[in-house]
Structures are given as C-alpha cells and as structure tokens.
Amino acid sequence: MCRVTTRIALATCEQLPDLDPDDQPLINLFRKIGIEAAPAIWSDSSIDWTLFDQIIIRNTWDYTNRLGEFLAWAKSNKSRIRNSFETIRWNCDKIYLKDLASAGFPVVDTQFVSGGDSGWDPPNTADFVVKPTVSAGSQDTMRFPADRPGSKRNAQDLINRIVSHGKTAMVQPYLAAVDEVGETAQLFIGGDYSHAVRKGPLLAPNVLAEKEHGLFLKEDISPRDPSQAQRELADAVIAYVARSFGTPLYARVDLLDNPYGRPVILELELVEPSMFFVTALDSAERLTTLFTE
C-alpha cells in the first residue's frame, strides 16, 4: 500500500512566490518529518487548493488592498486553513482593538475615523500617527508632529485618502518609548510563548517610507526578553483568543510601554505575522512538529 503524504500549502503572495526568507526553512523542516510543504500564491486561480490537506497563511501581505477577495478565498478553504477563518475574519481589521478594550485589555488610545467624519483631535502627545485599520507593513501610515502648523490638515488629507479607498482610518498617539526602547513583539506557537523581539522605530515625521517589494518597511529586529508585565499581558491576550476562536497555530502580540511605564497593546497579529524565526533557535521547527502530534 502506498503511503499517503500530508501536503501543506504555505500561502504567500505574487511578490514573494518562494516565501519570505524567514519562512523558507519551513519547507525542509516539514520534509524532515515526512510532510510535503510548498509555497502557494493565495490569489493564483490555477491552484486546486483541495489537493492540500492544510493551508498555513504566511506571506499573503498584499491582501490588505484585496480584502474581500482574500476573505472569500479563506472562506472557500475554511476546512483546511490555519489560523482559522473565524480568527482571520476578526483579526484582519484593527477595529478588533475595540473588542480587546471592551474585554478590559490596555490598548493604545485610538480614534477611528470613517466616511466624512472630521470629528477627531490630535492626541495630547508630541507626535501622532494616522493609518488604516486594514493594512500591513505600515502601508499608508504616517507620523505627524502635533504642534506643527498644518499637521492636522495634512493628517486629514491622509485620512481622506484612506477613506476614499473604502477603509477606516485610525489616529493614535506616537508613544516616545518606541524611539527609546522599541516595541516588544512576543511570538506564540501553538498557543504557547515561543520568543520575543525588539522592533525599532520605523516612522520619521511627515514621511511615507518606501517599502521592500512594495509590501513592508525594512525593520530593525533583535532578540528581547520581555518584562514580567509584558509577558503576563501577552499571555492573557492569547488566552482570550483561544477562548474566542480556539488556540491559534501562530500569533504575535506587539506591545509598547505608555508614558506611565505600563505596557499597552499596539497590535495583535493573527493573520500573517512575521514570526522572526531566525532570532530564536528551533522556533520554526517547533511549529512544524505540531503537525506530528
């Protein structure tokens, strides 16, 4: 009798047909445990997705401008996709921050602006940030000096641009801790804490930075040991996700300390987060071995 090999699609985008370099080792790691894994472009209509036993979303970083198409694709593969379709549908729009805040989690102060709404005010900080609620890689994201003449007008122009694309804009304070100590991104595999990295500042005032492959900004990444408060908050967030949608295969919780030194949530990444496997020995292998259990 022929042995049936498990086949896994590592979903990616047209700009990265061979996956992001950080995810490429997954192919050989799966092979070592007898699983055939291959990159597959999510928007390629020629692919028969039923030939795969499971689909792991990895580098689908162009979906933010094709959200309806992406969600339709994910829903059509609902039985085999990881993270789950329900998780993806909830997490693809940063309005999920409202749900986290309602659940009692400390979230960075956020004003959501949609339609013709101009009823927002610059936060009471030196700088503030405007970005879409559906975005990846700092797309259409800009930092504005709050005390500079014309900043609110320029920010409104960006908001209008975001809204004209059918999206909702968000206005947040630019927390100075990102310049001093950087963000703390904690990575989870199979619901368990794996490792953490420091993410350095990306945004210069009044500049829309150039993105690599047109997808994301080049990041300043290094390993980091989170504080106890950061660990406890990230664990609580993942527990909330598990209760709401089931245990995620992968997750990233991005935190930054507020002016009072307490961590707040910037983002919860459950759709297609960079996992920074290269910064943590055996982390990619730990993800693949979950499929042997």
N, C-alpha and C positions, 0 to 999 in steps of 0.2 A: 504494500500500500504506500502511495506517495505521501510524504509528509507535507501538510499544508502550512505554508509560511504566512505568518501575520504580516500584513502590509500596512504601513503608516505613511500618510501624506504629511509632509511638513509644509504647511501653507505659507506662501510667500507672494511677492508682487512682481510685476513685469520688470521693474528696475533692478531687482535682486533675484534673478532666476536661479542662482546657485546658493541662495541664502546669504544672510549677513555672516561675515567670518566668525562671529562669536557662536553662531548656531551650527555651522558646518560640521564640527566634531560629532554632533548627534548622529549623523548618518553611520559612521563607523562604530560608534558605541552601541547603536541598535543592532548593527550587523553582528557584533561580538556575542550578543545574546540570542541570535537566531531570528531577528526581526528585520524585515526589509523596509527601510525608510528612504524616502526620496522627496526632494523639493517638488512642489506643485504650485503653479501660479493660480491663485484663487479665481481670477477673472477669465481664465482660459476656457472658453466654451467647448473646446475639443476634448477636455478631460472627462472621463467617465468616473465620477467620484465613488460610484458603487463598487469599484474594484478595490477600494481601500477599506480595511477594517476600522481604522480610526484616522481622524484628521486632527493634527495638532497645529493650532494657529501660531505662527511665529513672526514672520516679517511682512505682514499684509499692511504695510504702512502707507499705502495710497488710498485706503478705504474711506478716509475722512471726507473726501470730496465725492464719494460714490456710496454714501451710507445706505441708501435704500437698496441699491444693488447688492451691497455686501451683506446686509441683513437677510435679503431674500436668499442669497447663496447659503448663508449659515443655516437658515431655517430649513432649506431643502436637504441639508445634511445633518439635521438635528440629532439623528440617532447615533452618529459617529463622531461628532465634533467635540473637541476639548479646547478651552473650557466650554461648558455647556452653552447652548443657545440662549437660555434664560439669563445666564450670567453676562454674556456678551451684550444682549439687548439692553440690559440695565446699565452696564458699565461704559458703553460706547459714547454716552453723552454725560458731560461733567455736571449736569443737573443732579446726578446721583449725590453730589455733595450736600444737597438739601436733605436727602434721606439720612445721610450719616449725621448731620447736625441734629435732625429730629430725634435720632436714636441716642443723642447725648454725647457724641464724639466731638472733640475740639477740632474745628475746621477753620482754615484761614477765612477771614471775613470776605464775603463775596457778594457783589451786587450783580444780578442778572438783568440784562437789557435786551429786549426783543422788539420787533416791529418798529413803530415810530416813537418808541419811548425815549425821552431825553431826560427823564427824572432820575438822574444819578449824580453823585458828587464825588470828586476825588477824595480818596481816603486821607485821613489825618496823618500822613507819613510823608517823608521827603520825596519818595517816588511812588508811582503806582503802575500797575500792569493791566493791559487790555488784551484779551484773547478770546477765541471762540470756545464754546462748550464742547464742540466736536472738532478735535484737532489732534495732531500728533507731530512730534518733532519741532515744537514751537512755531508751527505754521500760523501766520497772521497774528503773531504775538509781539507786543511792543511795550517797552518801559518808558514812562513819561515822568519828568521832574514836576512834582505837584506845584512848585512855586514859580515855575517859568511861565511868563505870559504866552498865551496861545496853546498851552498844553491841553486844556480841556477841549478846545476847539479841534486840535489835531487828534485827540483821542476820540472825539465824536465822529470825526471823519473815518477813523478805523472801525469804529462801531457800526457806522452806516455801511461800510464795505462788507463787514461780516454779515450784517443783517440782510444785505442785498443778495447774499448767496444762500438765503433761506436758513441761516443759523442764528443762534442766540449768542450774544456777547457776554463776557463776564469781566468785571472790574474788581481787582484785588490790590491790597497794599503790597508794595515791594518790601519784603522783610530784610532788613540790613544784615541779618545773620547769614544770608546766602553768600554775601561777599566775604564775611569774616571766617565762617566755619564751613559753609556749604550745606547743601541738603544731605539728609541721611536717607538713603533708599534701602529698605530691607526686603530681601528676596525670600519667597516661600516656595517650597516644592512639596507637593502632596499635602498641603496644609501645615507643614512643619517649617519652622525657621531654618534657613539654609545659610545665608551670609548677608553682608551689608556692604554698601559702597558709599563713598563721599562723591557727590556731584557738585562740581564747581559752578560758579555763576556763568550764565550764557548771554544775558541781555545787557547790551550797552544802551544808554538813554537815547531815545529817538532813532533807533536803528532796527530795521528788519534785516536780521542776519541772513547770510547765504547758507543754504542747506546742502549737505552732501547728497548726491543723487537726486536732488530736489525733494528729499524726504525728511531729513532731520539735521539738526545742528550737531557739529562735532562736539562731544562732551569731554570734560576734564574729569576722569574717573579714577578713583583709587580705593583700596580696601579700607573699611572703617569698622570699629567696634562701637555699636550703638550704646547710648546710656540706658540705665535701667528703665527710666521713664519712657524712652523711645521704644524699648523692647515691649514693655507692658502695653503701650498703646497699639503697636502693630499687631501683637497677639490678639488683642481684643477685637480689632477690626477684622482680622481673618476669621475669628470665631463667629462674628456677626455674618460674614459672607457665607460661612459653612451652614449656619442655621437658616439662612435665607435661600440659598441656591445649591447647597451641597458643597463638599470640600473641593476647592479648586486644585487643578493639577499644578498650576503655577500662579504666582501673584507677586506684585511689588507694591510696597507701601512707601510713599515719598513723604517725609516729614521735614519740618523746619521749625526751629525754636522761635517763638514770638518775642516781642520786646521784654516780656517778663521771664524769659528763660524756660518757658514750658512748650513742649512740642505740640504742633498743630498739623493737621493733615493737609498737604498740598494736593496730592492725587493718590488714587487707588487704581492700580493698573492691572486689569484682569483680561483684557482683550489680546494684546500682542506686545507685552512689555519686553524691552531689552532685559535679559537676565544677568548679563555681565558674568557669564560662566568663567571667563578667563581669569577673573580675580579670585576665584575660590576653587582650590583643588578638589576634584571629584564631584563638583556640583552638577555638571551635565550628566555624569554617569548615574548619580542618584536619581535624576529624573527618568532616565531610560529604564533603570531597574524596577521602577514602579510598575512597569508593564509585564514583569515576570511574576508578580505577586498574585 
